[in-house]
Amino acid sequence: SLGMQSAHDDELEALHRAHTWQQTRQAVAAIREAKVKNLTLDLIYGLPGQDMARWQDSVEQAIALQPEHLSCYGLKVEEGTPLCGRVQRGEVLPTDDEQADMYLWGVERLEAAGYHQYEISNFAQTGFQSRHNLKYWLTRPYLGFGPGAHSDFGDRRYSFVRDLDRYIDGVLKGGEIIDSEELIPQRERGSEYLMLRLRTVQGVDPREFEYRFRQRFAPLAALLQQCAREGLAEQDGNGWHLTAKGFLVSNRIIGLLQDELAREKNRRLEAAARGDYRVV
């Protein structure tokens, strides 16, 4: 995985990146010479001084390097960073609408080049989707090993101690190595399922949702139908997924769905208090 970010040195310098575009090409050549057959490149859109033409050039240059996978992320300005200070002093970044146009163009161009979108920011040739990240996005269990490693297994999240000596001592002598743990109720998992699965083109399956989390999907379907009328979501044989346009406002859509889940939970509690268990 290489953080290419841009094919323009001035954009790399604006981010205080230590490499040049020429060094990216040299690194890719060295990787291929070493017989590595699975390469991903990261790109950023919305950079200082970047316009559509320069973003398109970076994407074309990345495609020309023939990686198996590409990740494209919109620039996010974090509080307290040097870039944030520059923006506060007047440095101009592409607008939200310009970033959206860059994103939508990138989705279409990468699909045409054989890189199929499978998550908001990720594109891959057939068979090269990130199995690691799909574990998280598809809400599958995972195990981590080593100091500071995190796991989500058996409806429980836990992490190991960060101290190496304490971890080794615990493993060899049967000592306590769990640093933190949390039991996650299934109903709360339903909210996570929506948040993570709607990041993927696979989307959510109403039957799976109702079976796994014992919650009705109908109230959520009503919201997704409204999104579909606005071109933000689509329904297929297996369920619902967001469109590329919907991915641009995915946080808002997911927030609305989670709010509806909370309202549905309150309705169940109120019904149970009345003794009306048919609603539950």
ChimeraX attribute file (.defattr): number of C-alpha atoms within 10 A of each C-alpha:
attribute: neighborCount
match mode: 1-to-1
recipient: residues
	/A:1	13
	/A:2	13
	/A:3	14
	/A:4	24
	/A:5	24
	/A:6	25
	/A:7	23
	/A:8	17
	/A:9	14
	/A:10	16
	/A:11	19
	/A:12	19
	/A:13	13
	/A:14	12
	/A:15	14
	/A:16	11
	/A:17	14
	/A:18	8
	/A:19	13
	/A:20	18
	/A:21	18
	/A:22	11
	/A:23	12
	/A:24	20
	/A:25	16
	/A:26	12
	/A:27	14
	/A:28	21
	/A:29	13
	/A:30	12
	/A:31	14
	/A:32	14
	/A:33	10
	/A:34	9
	/A:35	9
	/A:36	10
	/A:37	10
	/A:38	12
	/A:39	17
	/A:40	22
	/A:41	21
	/A:42	18
	/A:43	22
	/A:44	20
	/A:45	27
	/A:46	22
	/A:47	22
	/A:48	19
	/A:49	13
	/A:50	20
	/A:51	16
	/A:52	17
	/A:53	10
	/A:54	17
	/A:55	24
	/A:56	18
	/A:57	14
	/A:58	21
	/A:59	22
	/A:60	16
	/A:61	15
	/A:62	22
	/A:63	19
	/A:64	10
	/A:65	14
	/A:66	15
	/A:67	19
	/A:68	20
	/A:69	24
	/A:70	27
	/A:71	19
	/A:72	19
	/A:73	16
	/A:74	16
	/A:75	15
	/A:76	12
	/A:77	13
	/A:78	10
	/A:79	9
	/A:80	8
	/A:81	9
	/A:82	13
	/A:83	18
	/A:84	15
	/A:85	14
	/A:86	11
	/A:87	13
	/A:88	10
	/A:89	9
	/A:90	9
	/A:91	12
	/A:92	13
	/A:93	17
	/A:94	18
	/A:95	10
	/A:96	12
	/A:97	9
	/A:98	15
	/A:99	22
	/A:100	20
	/A:101	14
	/A:102	20
	/A:103	26
	/A:104	14
	/A:105	14
	/A:106	19
	/A:107	20
	/A:108	14
	/A:109	16
	/A:110	19
	/A:111	14
	/A:112	10
	/A:113	13
	/A:114	14
	/A:115	23
	/A:116	21
	/A:117	22
	/A:118	17
	/A:119	24
	/A:120	22
	/A:121	18
	/A:122	20
	/A:123	25
	/A:124	22
	/A:125	18
	/A:126	11
	/A:127	9
	/A:128	15
	/A:129	20
	/A:130	15
	/A:131	10
	/A:132	9
	/A:133	11
	/A:134	16
	/A:135	12
	/A:136	15
	/A:137	21
	/A:138	19
	/A:139	17
	/A:140	11
	/A:141	14
	/A:142	14
	/A:143	12
	/A:144	14
	/A:145	10
	/A:146	16
	/A:147	19
	/A:148	17
	/A:149	15
	/A:150	20
	/A:151	16
	/A:152	20
	/A:153	14
	/A:154	10
	/A:155	12
	/A:156	13
	/A:157	17
	/A:158	18
	/A:159	21
	/A:160	21
	/A:161	19
	/A:162	15
	/A:163	12
	/A:164	12
	/A:165	11
	/A:166	16
	/A:167	21
	/A:168	15
	/A:169	13
	/A:170	15
	/A:171	13
	/A:172	9
	/A:173	9
	/A:174	10
	/A:175	12
	/A:176	13
	/A:177	20
	/A:178	17
	/A:179	14
	/A:180	11
	/A:181	14
	/A:182	11
	/A:183	12
	/A:184	13
	/A:185	11
	/A:186	14
	/A:187	14
	/A:188	12
	/A:189	16
	/A:190	18
	/A:191	18
	/A:192	17
	/A:193	20
	/A:194	23
	/A:195	22
	/A:196	18
	/A:197	22
	/A:198	27
	/A:199	23
	/A:200	22
	/A:201	18
	/A:202	18
	/A:203	27
	/A:204	23
	/A:205	18
	/A:206	18
	/A:207	12
	/A:208	13
	/A:209	17
	/A:210	14
	/A:211	10
	/A:212	14
	/A:213	17
	/A:214	13
	/A:215	19
	/A:216	17
	/A:217	17
	/A:218	11
	/A:219	14
	/A:220	18
	/A:221	16
	/A:222	12
	/A:223	15
	/A:224	22
	/A:225	16
	/A:226	12
	/A:227	17
	/A:228	18
	/A:229	10
	/A:230	11
	/A:231	14
	/A:232	21
	/A:233	24
	/A:234	17
	/A:235	16
	/A:236	10
	/A:237	6
	/A:238	13
	/A:239	15
	/A:240	22
	/A:241	24
	/A:242	28
	/A:243	20
	/A:244	21
	/A:245	16
	/A:246	22
	/A:247	24
	/A:248	18
	/A:249	13
	/A:250	20
	/A:251	14
	/A:252	12
	/A:253	21
	/A:254	18
	/A:255	14
	/A:256	15
	/A:257	21
	/A:258	18
	/A:259	14
	/A:260	15
	/A:261	22
	/A:262	14
	/A:263	13
	/A:264	19
	/A:265	16
	/A:266	12
	/A:267	14
	/A:268	18
	/A:269	16
	/A:270	15
	/A:271	15
	/A:272	14
	/A:273	10
	/A:274	9
	/A:275	11
	/A:276	12
	/A:277	12
	/A:278	8
	/A:279	12
	/A:280	16
